[in-house]
Amino acid sequence: MKCVCCGENHIICPGDITSRPSELFAPCPLCNPQIRSKDSPVSPDEVVNGPCRCNRRFIDDVMADLYQVLFREGALKGTEPLSSLGTPLICPGLFLRRPPMLPPRSLLLISDLIPVSAAQVAYRDVPELLGIVYHSHEIPGPGDVTFGREPSIREGYLLCGCDVRADIFLSGKGPVIVIKKQADMHIEFPKGIDPKVVSVEEQVRHRHPDVFVDACAGPGTLGMTAAIFGVPQIIMCDVWHASVWSAIQTIRVNQKKLGITEIRICEDIGRRPSVWSGKPALICTASGNGVQIKLYNGSYEFLGPEIPSGNRLTVFDPFDKASFRKNDQFLNEWAQKIGGEVFIP
């Protein structure tokens, strides 16, 4: 699928996955991946391996190539270990049992030491690089937001390329693809069996809800899982603009899989505050083939009037689950006012 930010076709759709997702990064018979020490620098004189005939290159060689480019641009002294470059994220993200062979534009680097000028040269010279994002050592986003309190906003920013990437979460009904604008979202990389996805599967199978409420939706992982498992009405809500933007893209990428025939943008999330902890505003609707999805920007504290009647199942997936679980008063009030079952994955 074409990325709405950069216009390139680097976003994978469920229909693109015709075999095991891990085959996207598997070596061909001619590939010869050699694992490097991440605790040592890369010599500027080393001839780093280029792509194989299959047009993929081992991730360690891609990182070594990037290291040499950054050294030539003066961003590195040449004494730093390879690991100092930052956190590499593959696109699409998925659980792998071995390090990946990377096709073009499939690696996003999260770093706190690369200047913009060097990053732009790296994007030009390293074909596997999708983009580089600057993050400080804080998790991006507003954290858990309470109405009436000023949120502490932390955002990264894109140095080069594109930061929109997909993650593939496996479920009992095939892959759930989730889109994130990574500069503004925390890293939640897929595991072989994702406990949150499994939790939603189990609750939906057991409760048979008509309405699924993803109250802290993020990029839409849990809401999409419920939709894939046949819940006809999905309500998603989040206070963070990047989460809502990402959830819109998640709906779009799963459109064919869910049989969605119409997606309507009700309000431009780009024109709204970075954090909105007031009454939820309807941002996007999607419908077709027995499913209706509504996506809101705002606080779940005021979401009640927007939730359709029926057998309701609500999931809360906040950052600070430990504190949230202790908030018995709120959970009891939600159960009394909204009704249905509530769970924390």
C-alpha positions as CSV (number, residue, x, y, z in Angstrom):
1,M,0.0,0.0,0.0
2,K,1.2,3.5,-0.8
3,C,2.3,5.4,2.3
4,V,0.2,8.6,2.9
5,C,3.3,10.4,4.1
6,C,6.1,9.7,1.7
7,G,4.0,8.3,-1.3
8,E,6.2,5.1,-1.5
9,N,4.8,1.6,-1.6
10,H,6.4,0.3,1.6
11,I,3.3,-0.4,3.6
12,I,2.3,-4.1,3.6
13,C,-1.3,-5.2,3.5
14,P,-2.8,-8.5,4.7
15,G,-3.3,-9.6,1.0
16,D,0.4,-9.2,0.4
17,I,1.2,-12.0,2.9
18,T,0.9,-15.2,0.8
19,S,3.2,-17.3,2.9
20,R,4.7,-17.1,6.4
21,P,5.4,-13.4,7.2
22,S,9.0,-14.3,8.2
23,E,9.7,-15.2,4.6
24,L,9.9,-11.4,3.9
25,F,13.3,-11.4,5.7
26,A,14.5,-14.9,5.1
27,P,17.8,-15.6,3.3
28,C,17.9,-17.0,-0.2
29,P,20.3,-19.9,-0.9
30,L,23.0,-17.4,-2.0
31,C,22.8,-15.2,1.1
32,N,25.7,-15.6,3.5
33,P,24.9,-13.7,6.7
34,Q,27.7,-13.2,9.1
35,I,26.9,-11.9,12.6
36,R,29.0,-9.0,13.8
37,S,30.0,-8.0,17.3
38,K,27.8,-5.1,18.3
39,D,30.4,-4.0,21.0
40,S,33.1,-3.1,18.5
41,P,33.5,-0.2,16.0
42,V,33.5,-0.8,12.2
43,S,36.8,0.0,10.5
44,P,36.5,2.7,7.9
45,D,38.7,0.6,5.6
46,E,36.5,-2.5,5.7
47,V,34.7,-3.4,2.5
48,V,31.2,-4.1,3.8
49,N,29.1,-6.6,1.9
50,G,26.5,-5.3,-0.5
51,P,23.1,-6.7,-1.2
52,C,22.8,-10.3,-2.4
53,R,21.4,-11.2,-5.8
54,C,18.0,-11.4,-4.1
55,N,18.3,-7.7,-3.4
56,R,18.4,-8.2,0.4
57,R,21.3,-7.6,2.8
58,F,22.0,-8.9,6.3
59,I,21.0,-6.4,8.9
60,D,24.5,-6.3,10.5
61,D,26.0,-5.4,7.1
62,V,23.4,-2.6,6.7
63,M,24.3,-1.2,10.1
64,A,28.0,-1.4,9.3
65,D,27.4,0.4,6.1
66,L,25.5,3.1,7.9
67,Y,28.3,3.3,10.5
68,Q,30.8,4.0,7.8
69,V,28.6,6.7,6.2
70,L,28.1,8.4,9.6
71,F,31.9,8.3,10.2
72,R,32.6,9.9,6.9
73,E,30.1,12.6,7.6
74,G,31.7,13.4,11.0
75,A,28.8,12.1,13.1
76,L,31.0,9.4,14.6
77,K,34.6,9.4,15.9
78,G,35.1,5.8,14.7
79,T,35.7,4.5,18.3
80,E,32.0,4.0,19.2
81,P,30.6,0.4,19.2
82,L,28.2,-0.5,16.4
83,S,25.4,-0.7,19.0
84,S,25.8,3.0,19.7
85,L,24.0,3.9,16.4
86,G,20.6,3.3,18.1
87,T,17.7,0.9,17.9
88,P,16.9,-0.7,14.5
89,L,13.3,-1.5,13.7
90,I,12.4,-3.6,10.7
91,C,9.4,-2.7,8.5
92,P,7.2,-4.6,8.7
93,G,7.9,-5.5,12.3
94,L,7.2,-9.1,13.2
95,F,8.6,-11.9,15.4
96,L,11.7,-13.5,13.9
97,R,13.8,-16.4,15.1
98,R,16.9,-15.2,13.4
99,P,18.3,-11.8,12.3
100,P,16.8,-10.5,9.1
101,M,17.9,-10.1,5.5
102,L,16.7,-6.6,4.6
103,P,15.1,-5.6,1.3
104,P,15.2,-1.9,0.3
105,R,13.6,0.7,2.6
106,S,12.9,-1.8,5.4
107,L,14.9,-0.4,8.3
108,L,14.0,2.5,10.6
109,L,16.6,3.6,13.0
110,I,15.8,5.2,16.4
111,S,18.8,7.3,17.5
112,D,19.8,10.2,19.6
113,L,23.2,11.0,18.1
114,I,22.8,11.5,14.3
115,P,22.6,15.1,12.9
116,V,20.1,15.9,10.2
117,S,22.8,16.4,7.5
118,A,24.4,13.0,8.1
119,A,21.1,11.3,8.3
120,Q,20.1,12.6,4.9
121,V,23.4,11.4,3.3
122,A,22.8,8.0,5.0
123,Y,19.3,7.8,3.5
124,R,20.7,8.5,0.0
125,D,23.6,6.0,0.3
126,V,22.1,3.1,2.3
127,P,19.3,1.6,0.2
128,E,17.8,-0.5,3.0
129,L,17.2,2.6,5.2
130,L,13.6,3.6,5.5
131,G,14.3,6.5,7.8
132,I,16.0,7.8,10.9
133,V,14.1,9.2,13.9
134,Y,15.5,11.2,16.7
135,H,14.3,10.1,20.2
136,S,15.6,11.2,23.5
137,H,15.6,8.5,26.1
138,E,12.0,9.2,27.1
139,I,9.0,7.3,25.7
140,P,7.2,9.4,23.2
141,G,3.6,10.5,23.8
142,P,1.7,12.0,26.7
143,G,1.6,9.0,29.0
144,D,-1.6,8.4,30.9
145,V,-3.7,11.6,30.7
146,T,-6.2,12.8,33.3
147,F,-8.8,15.4,32.5
148,G,-7.9,18.8,33.9
149,R,-4.2,18.0,34.3
150,E,-1.5,19.4,32.0
151,P,0.0,16.4,30.1
152,S,3.8,16.0,29.7
153,I,4.2,15.6,26.0
154,R,7.3,13.9,24.5
155,E,7.8,13.6,20.7
156,G,10.6,12.4,18.5
157,Y,11.2,13.9,15.1
158,L,12.1,12.5,11.7
159,L,15.6,13.2,10.4
160,C,15.3,11.6,7.0
161,G,13.1,9.3,5.0
162,C,9.8,8.1,6.4
163,D,8.8,6.9,9.9
164,V,5.5,5.3,9.0
165,R,5.9,1.5,9.5
166,A,3.7,-1.6,9.9
167,D,3.8,-4.2,12.6
168,I,2.4,-7.7,12.0
169,F,0.7,-9.3,15.0
170,L,-0.4,-13.0,14.6
171,S,-3.9,-14.1,15.6
172,G,-6.0,-17.1,15.3
173,K,-7.6,-15.6,12.2
174,G,-4.5,-14.5,10.4
175,P,-2.3,-11.4,10.7
176,V,-3.4,-8.2,12.3
177,I,-1.5,-5.3,10.6
178,V,-1.0,-2.2,12.7
179,I,0.4,1.1,11.3
180,K,2.4,3.5,13.4
181,K,4.0,6.9,12.9
182,Q,7.0,5.8,14.9
183,A,8.5,9.2,15.7
184,D,5.5,9.9,18.0
185,M,4.7,6.4,19.2
186,H,6.3,4.1,21.8
187,I,7.9,0.9,20.5
188,E,5.7,-2.2,21.0
189,F,7.3,-4.9,18.8
190,P,5.4,-8.1,17.9
191,K,6.1,-11.2,19.8
192,G,5.6,-14.8,18.6
193,I,2.4,-15.0,20.6
194,D,1.3,-11.5,21.7
195,P,-0.4,-11.7,25.1
196,K,-2.7,-8.7,24.4
197,V,-3.9,-10.1,21.1
198,V,-4.5,-13.5,22.7
199,S,-6.4,-11.8,25.6
200,V,-8.8,-10.1,23.2
201,E,-9.3,-13.3,21.2
202,E,-10.2,-15.2,24.4
203,Q,-12.5,-12.5,25.7
204,V,-14.4,-12.2,22.4
205,R,-14.8,-15.9,22.0
206,H,-16.1,-16.2,25.6
207,R,-18.3,-13.1,25.8
208,H,-19.6,-12.8,22.3
209,P,-20.0,-9.0,22.4
210,D,-22.0,-6.9,20.0
211,V,-19.9,-3.8,20.9
212,F,-16.1,-3.7,21.6
213,V,-14.7,-0.6,23.2
214,D,-11.0,0.0,22.9
215,A,-10.8,2.8,25.4
216,C,-7.0,3.5,25.1
217,A,-6.7,2.5,21.5
218,G,-3.2,3.6,20.5
219,P,-2.7,2.6,16.9
220,G,-5.7,0.3,17.0
221,T,-4.2,-3.1,17.6
222,L,-6.9,-4.5,20.0
223,G,-9.8,-2.9,18.2
224,M,-8.7,-4.4,14.9
225,T,-8.3,-7.8,16.5
226,A,-11.9,-7.7,17.8
227,A,-13.1,-6.7,14.4
228,I,-11.2,-9.5,12.7
229,F,-12.9,-11.9,15.2
230,G,-16.3,-10.8,14.2
231,V,-17.4,-8.1,16.7
232,P,-19.9,-6.0,14.6
233,Q,-19.4,-2.6,16.4
234,I,-16.0,-1.3,17.3
235,I,-15.4,1.9,19.3
236,M,-11.9,3.2,19.6
237,C,-10.7,6.2,21.5
238,D,-7.4,7.9,22.3
239,V,-6.2,11.3,23.6
240,W,-3.0,11.4,21.6
241,H,-3.1,12.8,18.0
242,A,-0.5,10.4,16.7
243,S,-2.4,7.4,18.1
244,V,-5.6,8.5,16.3
245,W,-3.7,9.2,13.1
246,S,-2.1,5.8,13.2
247,A,-5.4,4.1,14.0
248,I,-6.9,5.7,10.8
249,Q,-4.1,4.1,8.8
250,T,-4.6,0.8,10.6
251,I,-8.2,0.8,9.5
252,R,-7.2,1.5,6.0
253,V,-4.6,-1.2,5.7
254,N,-7.1,-3.8,7.0
255,Q,-10.0,-2.5,4.9
256,K,-10.2,-5.4,2.5
257,K,-9.6,-8.1,5.2
258,L,-12.6,-6.7,7.1
259,G,-14.8,-6.1,4.1
260,I,-15.0,-2.4,4.7
261,T,-16.5,-0.5,1.8
262,E,-16.6,3.0,3.1
263,I,-14.2,5.1,5.3
264,R,-15.2,8.6,6.2
265,I,-12.9,11.2,7.8
266,C,-15.2,13.4,9.9
267,E,-12.5,15.8,11.2
268,D,-8.8,16.3,10.4
269,I,-6.8,15.0,13.3
270,G,-3.9,17.2,12.1
271,R,-5.8,20.3,13.0
272,R,-6.6,19.2,16.6
273,P,-4.5,19.6,19.7
274,S,-1.7,17.1,20.2
275,V,-3.5,15.9,23.4
276,W,-7.2,16.2,23.9
277,S,-8.5,15.0,27.2
278,G,-12.0,16.4,26.9
279,K,-15.2,15.2,25.3
280,P,-14.4,12.7,22.5
281,A,-14.7,14.0,18.9
282,L,-15.6,11.6,16.1
283,I,-12.7,11.5,13.7
284,C,-13.3,8.5,11.5
285,T,-16.0,6.0,10.7
286,A,-15.6,2.8,8.6
287,S,-18.4,0.4,7.6
288,G,-19.2,-2.6,5.4
289,N,-19.9,-6.4,5.5
290,G,-21.4,-6.4,9.0
291,V,-18.8,-4.2,10.7
292,Q,-18.9,-0.6,11.9
293,I,-15.9,1.2,13.4
294,K,-15.9,4.6,15.0
295,L,-12.7,6.3,16.0
296,Y,-12.7,9.1,18.6
297,N,-10.2,11.6,19.8
298,G,-10.7,12.4,23.5
299,S,-10.9,10.9,27.0
300,Y,-12.6,7.6,27.7
301,E,-13.9,9.3,30.8
302,F,-16.5,11.0,28.6
303,L,-17.0,8.3,26.0
304,G,-20.2,6.7,27.5
305,P,-22.8,8.6,25.4
306,E,-21.0,7.5,22.2
307,I,-21.1,3.8,22.9
308,P,-23.9,1.9,21.2
309,S,-26.3,-0.3,23.2
310,G,-25.8,-4.1,23.2
311,N,-23.6,-6.7,24.8
312,R,-20.6,-4.5,25.6
313,L,-17.0,-5.5,26.2
314,T,-14.4,-2.9,27.1
315,V,-10.7,-3.2,27.1
316,F,-8.4,-0.7,28.9
317,D,-4.8,-0.8,27.9
318,P,-3.1,2.2,29.6
319,F,0.6,2.8,30.1
320,D,0.5,2.4,33.9
321,K,-1.5,-0.7,34.3
322,A,-0.5,-1.3,37.9
323,S,-2.0,2.1,39.0
324,F,-5.0,1.7,36.8
325,R,-5.9,-1.7,38.3
326,K,-6.0,-0.1,41.7
327,N,-8.6,2.5,40.5
328,D,-11.6,0.4,41.7
329,Q,-13.9,3.4,41.9
330,F,-13.5,4.3,38.2
331,L,-13.8,0.7,37.1
332,N,-17.0,0.2,39.3
333,E,-18.5,3.4,37.9
334,W,-17.7,2.3,34.4
335,A,-19.4,-1.1,35.0
336,Q,-22.5,0.6,36.5
337,K,-22.8,3.4,33.8
338,I,-21.7,1.6,30.7
339,G,-22.4,-2.0,31.6
340,G,-20.9,-5.1,30.1
341,E,-17.6,-6.7,30.9
342,V,-14.3,-4.9,31.4
343,F,-10.8,-6.3,31.1
344,I,-7.1,-5.2,31.2
345,P,-4.9,-7.3,28.9
